[in-house]
Amino acid sequence: MDDNTNSRLKSCGISVSDILLPKKGIDLKKWAVVACDQFTSEPEYWEKADKFVSESPSTLRITYPEVYLGKCDNEKKIAEINGAMRNYVKEGIFTTYWDSAVLVERKTETGTRFGLMLSLDLEAYSYAPNSKTLVRATEGTILSRIPPRKEIRKNASLELPHIMVLISDEKKTVIEPLVEKREKLEKIYDTELMLDGGHLIGYLVNSNEDLSNLATAIETLKKNLDPENPLLYAMGDGNHSLATAKSCWEDIKQHITPEEQKYHRARYALVEIENIFDPALQFEPIHRVFFNTDIKDFNKEAEKLAKSIKVEKVTSTKEILSKINMKGSLQSFGLITEDGYCVYSLEEPKYSTAAKTMQEIIDTLIEQKKGEIDYIHGVDVTEKLGKEKNNIGIILPDVSKETFFEAIIKDKAFPRKTFSIGHAHEKRYYMEARKIN
């Protein structure tokens, strides 16, 4: 890649990387493990993974499944991870692909989606709520989750990303041209993924022509943004991991010169960039259940957040979903109690999304000690819990791809746990690695 292409990519907040992948002969099905923040209430999943991996080289040995956070000797576990990283490098298990990107093809039960492995400039990222940087959090960042992750990253020699970053490319100009020519690219891995993870293929992208075309496409997206609020990359998954990388970088910056900062490995974080308009990219709303909450208290807070609220009785969750996801309708959400089902529709709401409206209600009621809250994946579980005495189940509408970026710009960020991209086993699996120390 020539210097001009490199400079153009960096001006858009991204860069190619020296990417490490296991050498031929290493079992990639045992190497690749799902993101560490999945199955956090299911230790049996990780026990199955451990048994399957056995003694083979695996990302299971160089990442920290969060199911074990606080349940084992953290210092000992982190030391084992760092030691395993050093041993893998020393033993020469990696092949290095210099100055490269990787086109990723992931086949799951919801279809085949594509992404592009690139390094993101942490100088272009902020997780602050009022950020106007190129790269931003899409959900509220819980600051207390950063310190334990910093302990894992700060002395690590490698990073293995499960971070997914979204671009809004409705014309499909950035990733899709590479997808169309992928048969002409070098295939650098091709494997089934363990425990129902689907199938993963990686193609090498390192020619100056392909990278120059990539730079042109990204530059075009950037030019079409509001210069006062230029959101180019929005976090999909792994925001707390990226926030941890950012925090570590801010620490490192204090001890190196401005010139050294330009080229330091830790300035960048390896991520998978995906087009929000990829049809196989499935957004699932995360619903809410209030426990021991009086419906009168709920209604009182809801009424403060809109000019008026229309409440319509319905007969099922199916009818709720049909009405709250109707295009062109008012902002709405479903409500389930022991008395039945209804839909709340808000006229002139204070916030642009139902999730933001709901979070305001949650925060107020929790502060007043008028109940407890849980965040629920799946309509069936929300319905079951909502029907129990003194509970309120909240069904949120689907997340709109068309207004996703617009909503972040207007409301700063979605509330925590607004959406999930696919089921747990469809999350990103660790495959590529990059040296950071």
NUDRENBA-297668 format. One record per residue (C-alpha): x, y, z. Coordinates in steps of 0.5 Angstrom, whole numbers. Layout:
<rs>
X; Y; Z
...
</rs>
This chain:
<rs>
0; 0; 0
3; 7; -2
4; 13; 3
-2; 17; 0
-7; 11; 1
-5; 10; 8
-6; 17; 9
-13; 18; 6
-15; 12; 10
-12; 15; 17
-16; 21; 15
-22; 17; 16
-20; 14; 22
-18; 7; 20
-12; 4; 18
-9; -3; 16
-6; -8; 21
-1; -13; 21
-6; -19; 23
-4; -25; 26
-7; -32; 24
-6; -39; 26
-1; -42; 22
-4; -48; 17
-5; -54; 21
-8; -51; 27
-15; -53; 28
-19; -47; 27
-25; -50; 30
-22; -50; 37
-18; -44; 36
-24; -39; 35
-28; -38; 41
-35; -33; 42
-34; -26; 45
-32; -27; 52
-38; -23; 54
-43; -28; 52
-47; -34; 56
-45; -30; 62
-50; -34; 66
-49; -40; 63
-42; -43; 66
-44; -50; 62
-43; -47; 55
-36; -45; 57
-35; -52; 60
-37; -55; 54
-32; -50; 50
-26; -52; 55
-27; -59; 54
-28; -59; 46
-21; -54; 46
-17; -59; 50
-10; -58; 49
-10; -55; 42
-8; -47; 41
-14; -43; 42
-17; -36; 44
-20; -39; 50
-13; -39; 53
-12; -32; 51
-19; -28; 53
-22; -28; 59
-30; -30; 59
-34; -26; 63
-38; -31; 67
-31; -32; 71
-30; -25; 73
-30; -24; 80
-31; -32; 81
-24; -34; 81
-17; -31; 82
-17; -25; 77
-9; -24; 78
-8; -31; 77
-12; -31; 71
-10; -25; 68
-2; -27; 69
-4; -34; 65
-7; -30; 60
-1; -26; 59
3; -32; 59
-1; -36; 54
0; -30; 49
7; -29; 50
8; -37; 49
4; -37; 43
8; -32; 40
15; -35; 42
12; -42; 39
11; -39; 33
4; -41; 32
2; -35; 28
3; -32; 21
3; -25; 20
-1; -21; 14
3; -15; 14
-1; -8; 12
-8; -12; 11
-15; -12; 12
-19; -18; 12
-26; -19; 9
-30; -23; 13
-36; -28; 11
-40; -30; 17
-46; -35; 16
-51; -36; 21
-58; -38; 22
-60; -31; 20
-56; -31; 13
-49; -29; 11
-47; -23; 13
-40; -19; 11
-35; -15; 15
-28; -12; 14
-23; -12; 19
-19; -6; 20
-16; -2; 26
-20; 4; 29
-16; 10; 31
-18; 11; 38
-16; 19; 37
-22; 19; 33
-27; 16; 39
-30; 18; 45
-35; 15; 49
-37; 21; 53
-45; 22; 52
-44; 29; 48
-39; 26; 44
-39; 29; 36
-33; 25; 34
-32; 20; 28
-33; 14; 32
-38; 14; 38
-42; 9; 43
-49; 8; 41
-51; 6; 48
-49; 9; 55
-42; 7; 57
-42; 4; 64
-36; 7; 67
-35; 2; 73
-34; -4; 67
-28; -1; 65
-23; -2; 70
-23; -9; 71
-22; -10; 63
-16; -5; 64
-13; -10; 68
-14; -15; 63
-11; -11; 57
-6; -6; 60
0; -12; 60
-3; -16; 54
2; -17; 48
-4; -18; 44
-11; -16; 42
-17; -20; 40
-23; -17; 38
-30; -18; 39
-32; -11; 37
-37; -10; 31
-37; -2; 29
-43; 0; 24
-43; 4; 18
-49; 7; 15
-48; 6; 7
-54; 5; 4
-51; 5; -3
-47; -1; -1
-40; 2; -3
-35; 0; 2
-35; -7; 4
-40; -10; -2
-35; -9; -8
-30; -13; -4
-36; -18; -3
-37; -18; -10
-30; -20; -12
-28; -24; -6
-27; -31; -11
-21; -27; -13
-18; -25; -6
-14; -30; -3
-18; -34; 2
-14; -34; 9
-18; -38; 13
-25; -42; 12
-28; -46; 18
-34; -48; 22
-35; -45; 29
-35; -49; 35
-42; -50; 39
-47; -48; 33
-43; -41; 32
-44; -42; 24
-39; -42; 19
-33; -37; 18
-29; -35; 12
-23; -29; 11
-21; -26; 5
-14; -22; 5
-15; -15; 3
-8; -12; 2
-7; -9; -6
-6; -2; -7
-12; -2; -12
-17; -5; -7
-15; -1; -1
-15; 6; -5
-22; 4; -7
-24; 3; 0
-21; 10; 2
-25; 13; -4
-31; 10; -1
-30; 12; 6
-28; 19; 4
-35; 20; 0
-39; 17; 6
-35; 22; 11
-36; 28; 6
-44; 27; 6
-44; 28; 14
-45; 34; 18
-38; 37; 19
-41; 40; 26
-43; 33; 28
-40; 28; 23
-42; 21; 26
-38; 16; 21
-37; 10; 26
-43; 7; 31
-41; 2; 36
-45; -5; 35
-42; -9; 40
-36; -9; 44
-37; -2; 46
-34; -3; 53
-28; -7; 50
-27; -1; 46
-27; 4; 51
-22; 0; 55
-17; 0; 49
-19; 8; 49
-17; 9; 57
-11; 5; 56
-9; 9; 50
-10; 15; 54
-5; 12; 60
0; 11; 55
0; 18; 52
2; 21; 58
9; 17; 57
11; 18; 50
12; 24; 45
7; 27; 40
11; 24; 35
11; 17; 38
4; 18; 39
3; 18; 31
5; 11; 30
4; 7; 37
1; 1; 36
-4; 2; 42
-7; 8; 39
-11; 3; 34
-16; -2; 36
-17; -8; 31
-25; -8; 30
-30; -11; 25
-33; -6; 21
-40; -8; 18
-46; -4; 14
-52; -3; 18
-56; -4; 11
-53; -12; 11
-59; -15; 10
-57; -21; 15
-55; -16; 20
-61; -17; 25
-62; -12; 31
-66; -15; 36
-70; -10; 41
-68; -12; 49
-75; -11; 53
-76; -9; 60
-79; -12; 66
-81; -8; 72
-82; -12; 79
-86; -9; 85
-88; -3; 81
-95; 0; 81
-98; 2; 75
-100; 8; 77
-93; 10; 79
-91; 8; 72
-96; 12; 68
-95; 18; 72
-88; 18; 70
-90; 16; 63
-94; 22; 62
-89; 27; 64
-85; 25; 57
-90; 27; 52
-96; 32; 50
-101; 26; 51
-101; 18; 51
-106; 14; 48
-107; 7; 51
-110; 2; 47
-112; -5; 50
-110; -11; 45
-111; -19; 46
-104; -21; 45
-96; -20; 44
-97; -21; 37
-102; -15; 36
-97; -11; 41
-91; -13; 36
-96; -11; 30
-98; -4; 32
-91; -2; 35
-87; -4; 29
-92; 0; 24
-89; 5; 20
-91; 12; 20
-94; 11; 27
-93; 15; 33
-87; 13; 38
-90; 7; 42
-89; 1; 46
-93; -5; 49
-95; -6; 56
-96; -13; 59
-99; -14; 66
-103; -19; 70
-109; -15; 67
-108; -16; 60
-104; -13; 54
-104; -6; 52
-100; -1; 47
-98; 6; 49
-97; 11; 44
-94; 18; 45
-96; 24; 42
-90; 29; 41
-85; 25; 46
-79; 28; 49
-74; 23; 46
-74; 20; 39
-74; 13; 41
-78; 9; 46
-72; 6; 49
-70; 13; 51
-77; 14; 54
-77; 8; 58
-70; 9; 61
-72; 16; 63
-78; 12; 67
-74; 7; 69
-68; 12; 72
-74; 16; 76
-77; 10; 79
-71; 6; 81
-69; 13; 84
-75; 13; 88
-75; 6; 90
-81; 4; 87
-79; -2; 84
-73; -6; 81
-72; -7; 73
-69; -13; 69
-67; -13; 61
-70; -19; 58
-68; -22; 51
-74; -25; 48
-82; -23; 48
-84; -30; 51
-80; -29; 57
-82; -21; 58
-89; -24; 57
-89; -29; 62
-86; -24; 67
-90; -19; 66
-96; -23; 68
-94; -24; 75
-97; -20; 80
-94; -13; 81
-90; -14; 75
-90; -10; 68
-87; -12; 62
-85; -7; 57
-84; -9; 49
-80; -5; 45
-81; -4; 38
-75; -6; 33
-69; -2; 32
-70; 2; 25
-64; 1; 21
-66; 8; 17
-66; 12; 23
-61; 9; 27
-55; 14; 26
-60; 20; 26
-63; 18; 33
-55; 17; 36
-54; 24; 33
-61; 27; 36
-61; 23; 43
-53; 23; 44
-53; 15; 45
-59; 10; 46
-60; 8; 53
-56; 1; 55
-59; -5; 53
-63; -2; 48
-61; -7; 42
-57; -14; 41
-54; -16; 34
-57; -23; 33
-57; -29; 38
-51; -30; 43
-48; -36; 39
-48; -31; 33
-44; -26; 36
-37; -25; 33
-32; -30; 35
-24; -29; 36
-20; -30; 30
-15; -25; 28
-10; -22; 33
-6; -16; 33
0; -14; 37
-1; -8; 42
6; -8; 46
</rs>
